[in-house]
Amino acid sequence: MLAAAKVVLVILCIALIAVILMQSGRSAGLSGVITGGSEQVGSRRPKGLDSFLAKVTVVLAVLFFLVTLLIAWLLVHTSG
């Protein structure tokens, strides 16, 4: 179970990196979050592919977090 979770985590990592790199522009994606992205707060909403990639990024990030918590729980409960 632990090995399968680790494999899933690696796949999620690669998918998350790919989706973030596919997002367009400096104000979009992860770079906009890091630098603030204040120019897009009320003026622009992502459309088309950018909107889809933003949703996929959120889903992959949540899955990454949950699988990481699962691995941590498995390490604590199976090492005894």
C-alpha positions in Angstrom: 0.0 0.0 0.0 2.8 2.4 0.9 4.7 1.7 -2.4 1.5 2.3 -4.4 0.9 5.6 -2.6 4.5 6.7 -3.3 4.1 5.8 -7.0 0.8 7.8 -7.1 2.6 10.7 -5.4 5.4 10.8 -8.0 2.8 10.7 -10.8 0.9 13.6 -9.2 4.1 15.6 -8.8 4.9 15.2 -12.5 1.4 16.1 -13.6 1.3 19.1 -11.3 4.5 20.4 -12.6 3.4 19.9 -16.2 0.1 21.7 -15.7 1.7 24.6 -14.0 4.2 25.0 -16.8 1.5 24.9 -19.4 -0.3 27.9 -17.9 0.2 31.1 -19.9 1.8 34.4 -19.1 3.6 35.9 -16.1 0.4 36.9 -14.3 -1.1 33.4 -14.7 -0.3 30.3 -12.9 2.1 29.8 -10.0 4.2 32.9 -10.9 1.2 35.1 -10.5 0.5 33.7 -7.1 4.1 34.2 -5.9 4.4 37.8 -7.2 0.9 38.7 -6.0 -0.9 38.9 -9.3 -2.8 42.0 -8.1 -3.5 43.2 -11.7 -5.8 40.3 -12.3 -7.9 40.5 -9.1 -10.9 42.3 -10.6 -10.0 43.0 -14.2 -9.5 39.6 -15.8 -10.7 36.1 -15.4 -9.0 33.2 -17.0 -10.9 31.9 -20.1 -10.8 28.7 -22.1 -7.7 26.6 -21.6 -6.4 28.8 -18.8 -9.6 28.3 -16.8 -9.4 24.5 -17.4 -5.7 24.4 -16.4 -6.4 26.4 -13.2 -9.1 24.0 -12.2 -6.9 21.0 -12.9 -4.1 22.6 -10.9 -6.4 22.9 -7.9 -7.6 19.3 -8.2 -4.0 18.0 -8.5 -2.8 20.1 -5.6 -5.6 18.8 -3.3 -4.8 15.2 -4.4 -1.1 15.7 -3.8 -1.8 17.0 -0.3 -4.2 14.1 0.5 -1.8 11.4 -0.8 1.1 13.0 1.2 -1.1 12.8 4.3 -1.9 9.2 3.5 1.8 8.4 3.2 2.6 10.1 6.5 -0.3 8.2 8.2 0.9 4.9 6.7 4.5 5.5 7.9 3.3 6.1 11.4 0.9 3.2 11.7 2.8 0.5 9.9 6.3 1.0 11.4 5.3 -0.4 14.8 
